[in-house]
């Protein structure tokens, strides 16, 4: 459904929005948040724009606060929302591990390891007694007792990537391994631990995408709400009760489908959302289909990035293509088949010691 030339055009569209300092906002002059910026940097790496991806990660490293957090929102380099959110603190680990799989850049891992460590140390400090992780820090520095399912599923993957990086640099992090075990159990067995946001499609597929729910349980979860969220021929709704399909959610659903062993269904979803593609390779964020209207009227870097990540995962084009689609490609801590992870590394990857 996409040629290599088309994917490169999408990567170029993301690069065109990047600032000279490495920052990647949603679009020029728009907001920037750390989670979406990491996703965009991963797409740049996949497109061979390694220097640009490194610049983005270094931008984040320079702006990390002493407690391991980042502000929730920047605009034109200025902090707009200082709130510290747990999924923002953790997601750099996914980007750095992804970059390592692609490039084997030991220097980058060595440079960013302290930043990753501070972020995931904060995440573990925000873990609640039942295993879930609070969504944000309160003004007094304690974790809010509200946990969000999507953010926690993302943190499940981030902690496992962190464990993998810890193995790479030879710095075991047993607290992270314990945290991911408790978090995995909460994601699989304690729905009451999370705020009810079941009308959002991300809460539906993210436990599969993040690797916490696997096998027959993953397939059953995706089948259960398929008709609530999927609009045939258009993609996935962002919210179950709104006639609005969104490109990023559709491509993330495709990644979850591939992880659940349904690659044909995944391909169908990526094909379905191509109506959002613009001539320059960028992607509109969403489409309100009763009105035949793009909404919001913006082409976001993170939507384009989700397309690139899905294209790589479904084509198997790079060494990082299994990061989302193969739950066994990361340490097993916190999964249903957990095992001893000390010294774990996939194949020959990471034998160096930065």
C-alpha positions in Angstrom: 0.0 0.0 0.0 3.0 2.3 0.5 6.2 2.4 -1.6 9.6 3.0 -0.2 9.5 6.4 -1.9 6.2 7.3 -0.2 7.6 6.3 3.2 10.6 8.4 2.6 8.4 11.4 1.7 6.6 10.9 5.0 9.9 10.9 6.9 10.8 14.1 5.0 7.5 15.7 6.1 8.4 15.0 9.7 11.9 16.3 9.3 10.5 19.5 7.8 8.8 20.3 11.1 11.9 19.8 13.2 13.6 22.9 14.6 17.2 23.7 14.3 17.7 22.8 17.9 16.3 19.3 17.4 12.8 19.9 18.8 9.9 18.2 16.9 6.6 19.8 17.7 3.2 18.5 16.4 3.7 21.0 13.6 5.7 24.2 13.3 4.5 26.6 15.9 2.4 24.0 17.6 2.7 22.2 20.9 5.4 19.7 21.7 5.2 16.9 24.3 8.0 14.5 25.1 6.0 11.3 24.3 5.0 12.4 20.8 8.4 13.8 20.1 10.0 10.4 20.8 7.6 8.8 18.4 8.5 11.3 15.7 12.3 10.7 16.4 11.8 7.0 16.0 10.3 7.6 12.6 13.2 9.8 11.6 15.6 7.0 12.6 13.6 4.5 10.5 14.0 6.8 7.5 17.7 6.9 7.9 17.7 10.4 9.4 19.8 9.3 12.3 21.4 12.7 13.0 18.0 14.3 13.2 16.8 11.5 15.6 19.9 12.0 17.8 19.3 15.7 17.9 15.8 15.2 19.1 16.9 12.8 21.9 19.6 15.2 22.9 17.1 18.1 23.0 15.1 16.0 25.5 18.2 15.1 27.5 19.1 18.8 27.9 15.6 19.6 29.2 15.0 16.8 31.7 14.4 18.1 35.2 16.3 16.9 38.2 13.5 14.6 39.3 13.6 12.8 36.0 10.5 14.5 34.5 9.7 16.8 31.7 7.1 19.5 31.4 3.9 18.1 29.7 3.9 20.8 27.0 6.3 23.2 25.3 5.5 25.7 22.5 8.3 27.4 20.6 10.8 26.2 23.2 8.9 27.7 26.1 7.2 25.6 28.8 3.4 25.9 28.6 2.4 23.2 31.0 4.9 22.3 33.7 2.9 19.2 34.9 5.0 16.0 35.2 3.4 13.0 33.6 4.7 9.5 34.1 4.3 8.3 30.5 6.4 11.3 29.4 9.1 10.4 31.9 9.4 6.8 30.7 9.0 6.9 26.9 12.6 7.9 26.0 13.7 4.4 27.0 11.6 3.1 24.0 13.2 5.5 21.6 16.8 4.8 22.8 16.3 1.1 22.6 14.7 1.4 19.1 17.7 3.5 18.0 20.1 1.0 19.3 18.4 -1.8 17.4 18.6 0.3 14.2 22.1 1.7 14.5 24.1 0.0 17.2 25.2 3.5 18.3 26.9 2.7 21.6 27.9 6.4 22.1 24.3 7.5 21.9 23.2 4.9 24.4 26.0 5.9 26.8 25.1 9.6 26.4 21.4 9.0 27.0 21.6 6.3 29.6 21.6 8.7 32.6 18.5 10.5 31.2 16.7 7.2 30.7 17.7 6.0 34.2 16.4 9.2 35.9 13.1 9.0 34.0 12.4 5.4 34.8 13.5 5.8 38.4 10.8 8.5 38.6 8.3 6.1 37.1 9.0 3.4 39.7 8.6 6.0 42.4 5.2 6.8 41.0 4.0 3.2 41.3 0.9 2.7 43.4 0.3 -0.2 45.9 -1.7 -2.2 43.4 1.0 -2.1 40.7 -0.5 0.7 38.5 1.5 3.9 38.1 0.0 7.3 38.9 -0.5 9.5 35.8 1.2 12.6 37.2 3.0 14.2 40.1 1.1 16.3 42.6 2.6 19.7 43.6 4.1 18.1 46.7 6.0 15.6 44.5 3.9 12.5 45.3 2.2 10.5 42.7 -1.5 11.2 41.9 -3.5 8.1 42.8 -5.3 8.1 39.4 -3.8 5.7 36.9 -4.5 5.8 33.2 -4.6 2.5 31.3 -3.1 3.7 28.0 -0.2 5.5 29.8 0.4 2.5 32.0 0.5 0.1 29.0 3.0 2.4 27.3 5.1 2.4 30.5 5.0 -1.4 30.6 6.9 -1.3 27.3 9.1 1.5 28.4 10.2 -0.3 31.6 11.0 -3.4 29.5 13.1 -1.3 27.1 14.8 0.2 30.1 15.6 -3.3 31.4 17.1 -4.2 28.0 19.2 -1.0 28.0 20.3 -1.8 31.6 21.6 -5.2 30.3 23.3 -3.4 27.4 25.3 -1.1 29.7 25.9 -3.6 32.4 23.9 -1.8 35.1 21.1 -4.1 36.4 18.0 -2.3 37.6 16.1 -4.8 39.9 13.6 -2.1 40.9 12.5 -1.7 37.3 12.1 -5.4 37.0 9.9 -5.6 40.1 7.9 -2.6 38.9 7.2 -4.1 35.6 6.0 -7.4 37.1 3.5 -5.5 39.3 2.4 -3.3 36.4 1.9 -6.3 34.1 -0.3 -8.0 36.7 -2.4 -4.9 37.1 -2.8 -4.4 33.4 -4.0 -8.0 32.9 -6.0 -8.7 36.0 -7.0 -5.4 37.8 -9.1 -3.2 35.5 -10.4 -1.4 38.6 -6.9 0.0 39.2 -7.4 2.3 36.2 -9.7 5.3 35.6 -12.6 4.4 33.3 -11.7 5.8 29.9 -13.1 2.8 28.0 -14.7 5.1 25.4 -11.2 5.8 24.1 -9.8 3.3 21.6 -6.3 3.6 23.0 -7.5 2.0 26.2 -8.8 -0.9 24.1 -5.7 -1.8 22.1 -2.8 -0.4 24.1 -2.4 -3.3 26.6 -1.8 -5.5 23.5 0.4 -2.9 21.8 2.6 -2.4 24.9 3.1 -6.2 25.3 1.2 -6.8 28.6 -1.6 -8.8 27.0 -0.5 -11.5 24.6 -1.6 -14.7 22.9 -5.3 -15.7 22.9 -6.0 -13.0 25.5 -4.8 -10.4 23.1 -6.9 -11.7 20.2 -10.0 -11.9 22.4 -9.5 -8.3 23.7 -9.2 -6.9 20.2 -12.2 -8.9 18.9 -14.4 -7.8 21.8 -14.6 -4.1 20.9 -13.9 -4.3 17.2 -17.3 -3.1 16.1 -17.2 -0.2 18.7 -14.1 1.3 17.3 -13.4 0.2 13.7 -15.1 1.9 10.8 -14.7 -0.4 7.7 -12.7 1.3 5.0 -11.8 4.4 7.1 -9.9 3.2 10.1 -10.3 3.4 13.9 -12.3 5.8 15.9 -10.5 7.8 18.5 -13.6 7.7 20.7 -16.3 5.1 20.5 -19.3 7.5 20.6 -17.9 10.0 18.0 -17.9 9.7 14.2 -14.3 10.5 14.0 -11.5 8.3 12.7 -7.9 9.2 13.5 -4.7 8.1 11.6 -2.4 7.5 14.6 -4.9 5.4 16.5 -5.5 3.3 13.3 -1.8 2.6 12.8 -1.3 1.8 16.5 -4.2 -0.6 16.3 -2.4 -2.1 13.3 0.7 -2.7 15.5 -1.5 -4.3 18.1 -3.1 -6.6 15.5 0.3 -7.6 14.3 1.4 -8.3 17.8 -1.7 -10.5 18.3 -0.8 -12.5 15.2 -3.2 -10.8 12.8 -1.0 -9.2 10.1 -3.6 -9.3 7.4 -6.1 -7.3 9.6 -3.2 -4.9 10.4 -2.5 -4.3 6.8 -6.2 -3.6 6.2 -6.2 -0.9 8.8 -3.1 0.9 7.4 -4.6 0.7 4.0 -7.9 2.1 5.3 -6.3 5.2 6.8 -4.5 6.3 3.6 -7.3 8.7 2.8 -5.6 11.0 5.4 -2.4 11.2 3.3 -1.5 14.6 1.9 0.4 15.1 -1.4 3.7 15.8 0.4 3.6 12.6 2.5 2.3 14.1 5.7 -1.0 12.9 7.2 -4.0 14.7 8.5 -4.8 13.9 12.1 -8.4 12.8 11.6 -11.6 12.7 9.6 -15.2 13.4 10.7 -16.9 11.1 8.2 -20.6 12.3 8.3 -19.3 15.8 7.5 -16.7 14.7 5.0 -14.3 17.0 6.9 -10.7 16.8 8.1 -10.6 17.6 11.8 -8.6 19.0 13.4 -7.2 20.9 10.4 -3.6 20.0 11.1 -1.1 17.4 9.9 0.7 16.2 12.9 4.2 14.7 13.1 3.1 12.0 15.4 0.4 10.8 13.0 3.0 10.6 10.2 5.3 8.8 12.7 2.7 6.2 13.5 2.4 5.4 9.8 6.1 5.0 9.4 6.3 2.7 12.5 3.5 0.6 11.2 5.0 0.4 7.7 8.3 -0.9 9.2 6.7 -3.3 11.5 4.5 -4.9 8.8 7.2 -5.0 6.2 10.0 -6.2 8.5 12.2 -3.7 6.8 14.6 -3.0 9.6 16.2 -4.6 12.7 13.7 -2.6 14.9 10.6 -3.9 13.1 9.7 -6.4 15.9 9.8 -3.9 18.7 6.0 -3.5 18.8 4.9 -6.6 17.0 6.9 -9.3 18.9 6.3 -9.2 22.6 9.1 -11.8 23.0 11.6 -9.3 21.6 12.1 -7.7 25.1 13.0 -9.1 28.5 10.1 -11.2 29.8 9.8 -9.5 33.2 6.2 -8.7 33.8 4.8 -10.9 31.1 2.8 -14.1 31.4 6.0 -16.0 30.6 8.3 -14.0 32.9 11.8 -15.4 33.4 15.1 -14.4 34.8 16.3 -11.4 32.8 19.8 -10.8 34.1 22.2 -10.7 31.2 19.3 -10.8 28.7 19.9 -9.5 25.2 18.3 -10.5 22.0 20.6 -12.5 19.7 23.9 -10.8 19.4 22.5 -7.3 20.0 24.2 -5.3 22.7 27.3 -7.3 23.3 29.2 -4.0 23.5 29.5 -2.1 26.7 29.2 1.7 26.1 
